């Protein structure tokens, strides 16, 4: 089962949701195999729901919860659905903020959180959610390190729709009372980069650093033969180019456009190779498995400059907040 990842904002359910009252009015028989119960009183087409990727199943669950709890303030992964922050697999729980409670509680798959730190609340489509700033910092404290980096990068990267900056994130976290995840946040502030154009680039950059390779320069622009070529990573000491490939960059629904993009990519790589730039290409699955990414970098001559961080690399396999069936060891964007 591949690792599943999305950073698309889902302001509405990815499948139509039907209440029992709506079904009666429309003459829909819900008590058949054709419909699946998403939450109490909320249903969706079994076929359509089963066809969803894991992150969209979670989005459907969040929207189903909001249908019956429209005044609930969503936080953490549930708020990330509305903000378009990176989501990994299918989150196990629906997360709700209720600062008026004395203690956090769990009700089935709904976690109700309380906090002495105030949160700003905003409406995104039909959802009430904690602000992008609060959501990004809250998630960065609790999710595995590589996921946290992808979330922080996305929140500050204009090409991913990020509207924050790192100083604001750092100041906001420092002003909070909670100390949970403080060590992780310190690592993130040192590694985060708003030039990252995708979660796959963020994950790759973390693996590169933890494996001990030279730090790459992001989004470097070359100008050869009258053409501007921008690359994901440049390892300056050897002039090597690194590209974190993902099928999302190709419009696979338009075969002609996809073919043209592939031709342009081939010409670009050939042009850079002619100007003596070794090339390393990998997919997200290669970064997650570590060794295939290392082989690509080694073949391009990228030097190792620091010891391998074994403990940090081990965290790549951590999926503590996901539904068990979506805790894989590899995948792609």
N, C-alpha and C positions, 0 to 999 in steps of 0.2 A: 504494500500500500504506500503510494508516494506521499511525501510531505505536502500538505495543502496550505496555500498561503494566498491571502488577498489583501489589497489595500484600497478597495472600492467602497465609497460611502453607499450605504443601503438605507435610504430614507423611507423606503416602502418595502413591504414583504416581497421577496423574490418569487413567491407563488401566491395566487389568490387565496385568501383566508375566508372561511365561511362559518358564521355562527349558526346555532340550531334554529334561532328565529329566522335568519335569512334563508336557511335551507328550507324551512317549512313554507315560507312565502314563495320560494322559487320551485317548489316541488322536487327538491333534491333529497334522495334517500341517503342519509349519512351512515346508517348502520349496515353498511356493506363493505366489501373489500376495496371498493373504488375510492373510499375516503379514509384518511388517517387522522386520528386525534392528535393534534399538536399540543394543546393544553385543554383543560377542562372547558368544554363548550366551544372550542375553536378547532376547525378541521381544514384539511387541504387535500387535494387530489393525491391519492397514494402514488400514482405513477409520476406525477410532477415532482412531488416531494422527494421520492427515492432517487430521482435523476439529478438532484441538486448536489453540487460539491459541498464538502463539509462546512466551509465557512458560510455558505448560503443557507444551509440547514439551520445553523445557529442564528443567522439573521431572521429567518422565518420564526424561530422560537421566540426571539426577542420581540418581534412585532406581534406575535400571538399574545404574549404576556401583556404588552402595552394595550392591546384591544380591550382587555378586561381590567387593566389597572392604568387608566390613562393619566392619572396624576402622579404615578410613581416616577421618581427621579433615577434614571439609569446611570450607572457608573462603571468604571473598569472596562472589561471586554464588551459589556452591553452598550456602553456609551461609544466605544470604538467603532461599533457598527455604523453609527450615525456620522461620526467624524471622518471615516475613511482611514483610520490608522491601521497599520498591518495587523492581520489576524491570522493565527496559525492553527489549522485544523478546526475542529469543532469544540468550542469552549464547553466545559462541563456544566457551568452554572449561569443563571441569570443573576446579575448583580444590581442591587438597588441601594440607594443611599437614603437613610433616615436618621439625620443627626439628632432628632429628638429622643431616640431610644437610649436607654442606659447601657445596653450591651448589644453586640451584633448577634444575629440569630440566623439559623438556617431553617427553611421550610421546603422540604423536598429538594428541588434543584434551584431554589431561589435563596440567594444569600443576601440578607439585609444588613448593611453595614452602618455603623455609627462612627463619628469622628469628632474630636474637639477642634480640628482644623476646619475652618469654613470653606465651602465650595461655592463657586458661581454656577448657576443653573441657567440653561438656555434651551429654547425649543428648536429642534431640527426636524422639519417635517412634522409628523404626528408625535414625535418622541420628545420627552423632557430628559435632558442629559446634563451631566457635569460638563463644564467648559472644556475646550480643547486643551488648555493649559493644565487644568486639574486632572483631566483624564490621562494625558501623556505622563505627567509626573507620578500619578497614582499607579499606573501600569508599570512604569519603569522601576518602581520600588519592588514589585512582587513577581514579575515574570522572569524566566531564565535570561541570562545576560545577553545572549545574541538576539533574542526577541526584543529585549529592552532597547538595544542599540538601534534596531530597525525602526522601532516606534519613535524614539527620540529623533533620529535622522529625518523620518517622514514628517514630524511636526515642525521642523525648521527648514526643510528643503523646498524651495519654491517650485521645483520641477515635479514634486510629489504633492503639491497643493498645500505645503506647510506655510503657516503664517506667523510662526513664533520665531524667537531667536534664542540662542543658547544662554545668553546672560539672563534673560527673563526666566527661563526654566531653572537655572541655577539659583537665582535669587528667590524664586517662589518656593523651591524645595527647602532652602535654608531657613525661610521664615516659618515653616511648619513646625508644629510641636513634635510630631512623630519622628522617631529615629529609625523606623523600619527601612531596611534597604539602603542605609546611608553609605555603606562601603561600595555597594553596587553603583549608586549615583556618582560617587567620586570617580570611579572608573569610566563611567559613561561620559561625564563632562570632558574627560581627557581624550576620548576616542570619537565622540560625535562630530559629524561633519554635514553641513547643510548642502554640500555639493552632490551628495548621493542622489542618484536618479531613480533608484528602486530599492525595495527591501533586499533583493538578491545582492545588490552591490554592498549594502551594509553588512549583510551576513558574510559575504566574501571577505570584506575588509577586516572583520573581526578574526576570521580564521587565519588570514594572512599574518596579522599581528601576533596572534597566539602561537602560530607555528614558528615565529621568529624571523620572518622575512623582512627585508627592507620595506619601510613605509612607502606606499605608492602616492603619487600625486594624482588627484582626481580630476577628470574632465579636462585633460590637457588638449590643446589644439595645435595641430601640425598644419603647415602650409607648404605643400609640395605640388609642383606641376600645375599651379594656379587653382588648387582645390583646397578647401578647408576640411580637415578631418579631425573630429573630436573623439577621444578614446576614453573608456571607463577609467583605466589605470595606466600610469606611466611609472616604471621603475627606472628612475633617472640614472643611476650609476651604470647601468648596462644598456639603457635606451630601450628596454623591453616594454612591450605593450601588453596589457591584460584586459580581456573582455569577458564580462560576466553575461553569458548569453541566456536569454529567456524567450520562449516562443511568443510571449506577449508583444514583442516588438515587431512581429510579423503579422499582418492582417490575414490570418488563415481563412477567414470567411470570404476573402476576395483573392482567388488564386493568382490572378494577374498581378495584383499589387504585391502579394507575397513573393512572387517570382522576381519582380522588379527589385524588391528590397534585397533579396538574396544576391542578385547580380551586383547591386551597388555595394553590398558588403564584401563580396569577393574582389571587386575592383579596388575597394579601399584597402583591404588587407594586402593585396598584391602591391599596391602603391607604397605602403609603409614598409613592406619587406624589401622593396627595391632600394629604399633609403636606409637599409641596414637596421631595421627595428625587428628583433625577434618577437614572435607572437605567442601568447598563451591564451587559450580559450577554454572556458569551462561553463557548465550549467550549475544551477543551484544544488542539484543532487551531488555534484562533485565537491562543492564546498562543504556540504553537510557530511559527506563521507570522509573528508579531510585528505586522504591519501591521493585521490585523483587530482585534486587541486594542487597539491604539492608536486606531483609528477609534472604537471603542466608548467609550473613555475620553474622547477629544476631544469626542464628541457629548454626553457627560454633563458637560462643563465641567471635568474634572479638570486641574489646572494642572501644567505642567512646571516643575521647580524646580532641575534640575541638568543638566549635559551628558549626552548619550547615550553609553553605554559600548559602543562599536562592537565592540571586541575580545571583550567578554563575550557580547554577542549572537551573535557568530559561532560561539561554542562550542555553541550550540543544535543545530547540524547535525552535531556530532561523535558518531560511533558506533564508536569504535575497538575495543570489546570485544564487538560483536554479530556474529552470523552475517550475512554480506553481504546476503542477500536481505531482511533486516529492518532496513535502514538508511534509513528514509524521511525525508521532510522535514516530515511533518505527521501529525496523528491526534487521537484523543480517548481519555479515560479510560473 
